[in-house]
Amino acid sequence: MPFWSSSSSSSSSAPAQSTAAQPIISSDSQKLKQDIQNQISQELAVANATELVRTITENCFDKCIDTPQAQFDHFQETCIAQCKEKYMRSWNTISRAYIARIQNQS
């Protein structure tokens, strides 16, 4: 006999207990659930934006700034702007593809 079953009578009564009463979800608990989901979505959006800014800053700085100076020269400003635009285009493309995939799965 398996270790999770103490006797045959307890295993036969388990299905009756599990189908006896299904919990009724009130509108208050549905609203709370939706509020929590919205909050999580907002926090994920902030985390994603923070990660994007960190990645852009780190990668574009490493690529465009050879030696730190008091001011950027024209080459550095142009390099940073192009680098930032490249990351933003990539981020937007990936985000659209990800959202489309999630919507197709739903």
SEFIRO-481297 format. One line per 2 residues: number of its first residue (from 1); their letters; for each residue x negated, y negated, z of N, C-alpha, C. Coordinates in steps of 0.05 Angstrom, whole numbers, plus 32768, in hexadecimal, padded with zeros to 4 digits. Last residue first. Layout:
<atoms>
NUM	a	X/Y/Z/X/Y/Z/X/Y/Z | ...
</atoms>
This chain:
<atoms>
106	sq	8041/7D6B/7E03/805A/7D68/7E14/8073/7D71/7E06 | 801B/7D6E/7DDC/801D/7D84/7DEE/8037/7D83/7DFF
104	nq	801F/7D3C/7DC5/8026/7D53/7DB5/802A/7D6C/7DC6 | 800D/7D1B/7DEE/8029/7D19/7DE6/8031/7D31/7DD5
102	ir	7FD7/7D2B/7DEF/7FE8/7D30/7E06/8005/7D2F/7DFF | 7FC7/7D19/7DBC/7FC5/7D36/7DC3/7FD7/7D3C/7DDB
100	ai	7FCE/7CE2/7DC2/7FDD/7CF1/7DAD/7FDD/7D0F/7DB4 | 7FA8/7CD7/7DE9/7FC4/7CD3/7DEF/7FD5/7CE2/7DDB
98	ya	7F79/7CE4/7DCC/7F7F/7CF2/7DE5/7F9D/7CF0/7DEC | 7F7A/7CBF/7DA3/7F7A/7CDB/7D9D/7F83/7CEC/7DB5
96	rs	7F76/7C8F/7DC1/7F8E/7C94/7DB0/7F90/7CB2/7DA9 | 7F44/7C96/7DD9/7F5C/7C94/7DE9/7F75/7C9A/7DD9
94	it	7F22/7C97/7DAC/7F24/7CAE/7DBD/7F3D/7CAE/7DCE | 7F2A/7C62/7D9A/7F2F/7C79/7D89/7F33/7C92/7D99
92	nw	7F19/7C44/7DC7/7F35/7C42/7DBD/7F3C/7C5A/7DAB | 7EE3/7C53/7DC9/7EF5/7C58/7DE0/7F12/7C57/7DD7
90	sr	7ED1/7C3F/7D98/7ECF/7C5B/7D9E/7EE3/7C63/7DB4 | 7ED9/7C08/7DA0/7EE6/7C16/7D8A/7EE7/7C34/7D8F
88	my	7EB7/7C00/7DCD/7ED4/7BFB/7DCF/7EE3/7C09/7DB9 | 7E85/7C0D/7DB8/7E90/7C1D/7DCE/7EAE/7C19/7DD0
86	ke	7E81/7BE4/7D91/7E7F/7C00/7D89/7E8C/7C12/7D9F | 7E82/7BB6/7DB1/7E98/7BBB/7D9D/7E98/7BD8/7D94
84	kc	7E51/7BBC/7DCC/7E6B/7BBB/7DDA/7E82/7BC2/7DC8 | 7E2D/7BB7/7DA1/7E2E/7BD0/7DB1/7E49/7BD2/7DC0
82	qa	7E37/7B83/7D90/7E3C/7B9A/7D7E/7E3E/7BB4/7D8D | 7E28/7B67/7DBF/7E43/7B64/7DB3/7E4A/7B7C/7DA1
80	ic	7DF2/7B76/7DC4/7E05/7B7C/7DD9/7E22/7B7B/7DCE | 7DDD/7B60/7D94/7DDB/7B7D/7D9A/7DF0/7B85/7DAE
78	te	7DE6/7B2A/7D9C/7DF2/7B38/7D85/7DF3/7B56/7D8A | 7DC6/7B21/7DC9/7DE3/7B1B/7DCA/7DF2/7B2A/7DB4
76	qf	7D93/7B2F/7DB5/7D9F/7B3E/7DCB/7DBD/7B39/7DCD | 7D8C/7B08/7D8D/7D8C/7B24/7D86/7D99/7B34/7D9C
74	hd	7D8D/7AD8/7DAB/7DA1/7ADD/7D97/7DA3/7AFB/7D90 | 7D7D/7AE8/7DF0/7D78/7ADB/7DD7/7D8E/7AE3/7DC3
72	fq	7D97/7ADB/7E31/7D95/7AED/7E1A/7D8E/7ADC/7E01 | 7D70/7AC0/7E67/7D86/7ABE/7E54/7D81/7AD2/7E3D
70	aq	7D48/7AD4/7E88/7D5C/7AC2/7E94/7D74/7ABF/7E81 | 7D3E/7B1A/7E79/7D37/7AFE/7E77/7D4D/7AED/7E85
68	pt	7D24/7B5C/7E75/7D37/7B49/7E81/7D2C/7B2C/7E80 | 7D14/7B79/7E38/7D09/7B6D/7E50/7D1D/7B59/7E5B
66	di	7D3C/7B91/7E17/7D21/7B9D/7E1A/7D14/7B93/7E34 | 7D7B/7B9F/7E0F/7D6B/7B8D/7E20/7D50/7B9B/7E25
64	ck	7D97/7BC5/7DF1/7D94/7BAA/7DE7/7D80/7B98/7DF6 | 7D9B/7BF8/7E0A/7D95/7BF6/7DED/7D8C/7BDA/7DE5
62	df	7DA6/7BED/7E40/7D8F/7BFD/7E39/7D87/7BFA/7E1C | 7DD6/7BD1/7E38/7DBF/7BC4/7E45/7DA5/7BD3/7E3D
60	cn	7DF6/7BF8/7E22/7DF0/7BE1/7E12/7DD8/7BD1/7E1E | 7DF9/7C1E/7E4D/7DEE/7C25/7E33/7DE6/7C0D/7E22
58	et	7E0E/7BFF/7E79/7DF5/7C0F/7E7B/7DE9/7C14/7E5F | 7E3D/7BE6/7E64/7E27/7BD7/7E70/7E0D/7BE6/7E70
56	it	7E5A/7C13/7E52/7E52/7BFE/7E3F/7E3A/7BEE/7E4B | 7E60/7C2F/7E82/7E53/7C3B/7E6C/7E49/7C26/7E58
54	rv	7E7D/7C0A/7EA1/7E64/7C13/7EAA/7E53/7C1F/7E93 | 7EAC/7C04/7E81/7E9B/7BED/7E86/7E7F/7BF6/7E8F
52	le	7EBF/7C39/7E85/7EB8/7C2D/7E6B/7EA5/7C16/7E6F | 7EC8/7C3D/7EBC/7EB4/7C4F/7EAF/7EAC/7C44/7E94
50	ta	7EF1/7C18/7EC1/7ED8/7C14/7ED0/7EC2/7C25/7EC3 | 7F18/7C32/7EA2/7F0E/7C17/7E9A/7EF3/7C12/7EA8
48	na	7F21/7C60/7EC1/7F17/7C62/7EA5/7F0B/7C48/7E9C | 7F34/7C49/7EF1/7F1B/7C59/7EF1/7F0F/7C5C/7ED5
46	va	7F63/7C32/7EDD/7F4E/7C21/7EE9/7F33/7C30/7EE9 | 7F7E/7C61/7ECE/7F78/7C4C/7EBA/7F62/7C39/7EC4
44	le	7F83/7C7A/7EFF/7F73/7C87/7EEA/7F6B/7C72/7ED5 | 7FA5/7C56/7F18/7F8B/7C5A/7F23/7F78/7C67/7F0F
42	qs	7FD3/7C5D/7EF8/7FC6/7C43/7EF9/7FA9/7C46/7F04 | 7FDF/7C93/7F02/7FD9/7C8A/7EE7/7FCA/7C6F/7EE7
40	iq	7FEA/7C8F/7F39/7FD4/7C9F/7F30/7FCB/7C97/7F14 | 8019/7C6F/7F36/8001/7C66/7F45/7FE8/7C75/7F3C
38	nq	803B/7C92/7F1A/8033/7C78/7F0F/801A/7C6D/7F1C | 803F/7CBC/7F3F/8034/7CC1/7F24/802B/7CA7/7F17
36	id	8058/7CA0/7F68/803E/7CAC/7F6D/8030/7CB1/7F52 | 8089/7C94/7F50/8078/7C7E/7F5A/805B/7C88/7F5E
34	qk	809D/7CC7/7F46/8097/7CB6/7F2F/8084/7C9F/7F38 | 80A4/7CD8/7F7C/8093/7CE7/7F6A/808A/7CD6/7F52
32	lk	80CA/7CB2/7F8C/80B0/7CB3/7F99/809C/7CC1/7F88 | 80F4/7CC1/7F6A/80E8/7CA6/7F68/80CD/7CA5/7F75
30	qs	80FE/7CF4/7F7F/80F6/7CF1/7F63/80E9/7CD6/7F5E | 810E/7CE7/7FB2/80F5/7CF6/7FAF/80EB/7CF5/7F92
28	ds	813D/7CCB/7FA6/8127/7CBE/7FB4/810D/7CCC/7FB1 | 815C/7CF1/7F8E/8152/7CDC/7F7D/813C/7CCC/7F8B
26	si	8148/7D33/7FA5/8158/7D1B/7FA6/814C/7D05/7F94 | 8149/7D73/7F92/8138/7D5C/7F92/8149/7D43/7F91
24	ip	8157/7DAB/7FB8/8163/7D96/7FA7/8152/7D7D/7FA9 | 813A/7DEB/7FB8/813B/7DD0/7FC3/8147/7DBD/7FAE
22	qa	8162/7E25/7FB7/814F/7E15/7FA8/8151/7DF8/7FB3 | 816B/7E5D/7FDC/8171/7E40/7FDC/815B/7E31/7FCD
20	at	8160/7E94/7FC9/8177/7E8C/7FDA/817E/7E6F/7FD7 | 8134/7EA8/7FB1/8149/7E9D/7F9F/8161/7E92/7FAF
18	sq	8114/7EBA/7FDB/8109/7EA6/7FC9/811E/7E99/7FB7 | 8132/7EE2/7FF3/812C/7ECA/8002/8123/7EB3/7FEF
16	ap	8134/7F0A/7FCD/814D/7EFE/7FD6/8148/7EE4/7FE4 | 80FD/7F18/7FC9/810A/7F0B/7FB3/8125/7EFD/7FBB
14	as	80F4/7F2F/7FFE/80E7/7F17/7FF6/80F5/7F0A/7FDE | 810A/7F61/8008/8119/7F4A/8011/810D/7F2F/8008
12	ss	80E5/7F84/7FF5/80FE/7F83/7FE7/810F/7F6B/7FF0 | 80BA/7F7E/8017/80B6/7F76/7FFB/80D1/7F74/7FEC
10	ss	80CF/7F91/8046/80C8/7F75/8045/80C4/7F6C/8028 | 80D6/7FC8/803A/80ED/7FB8/8040/80E7/7F9A/803E
8	ss	80A3/7FDD/8034/80B3/7FDA/801C/80CB/7FC9/8022 | 8072/7FB6/8059/8084/7FCC/8056/8095/7FC8/803D
6	ss	8049/7F91/8051/8049/7FA1/806A/805C/7FB8/8068 | 8020/7F7C/801F/803B/7F86/8024/803A/7F98/803C
4	wf	7FEB/7F6F/8018/7FFE/7F58/801B/801B/7F62/8020 | 7FCE/7F9D/800F/7FCB/7F90/8029/7FDF/7F79/802D
2	pm	7FF4/7FD2/7FF0/7FE4/7FBA/7FEF/7FE4/7FAC/800A | 7FEF/8017/8000/8000/8000/8000/7FEE/7FE7/8000
</atoms>
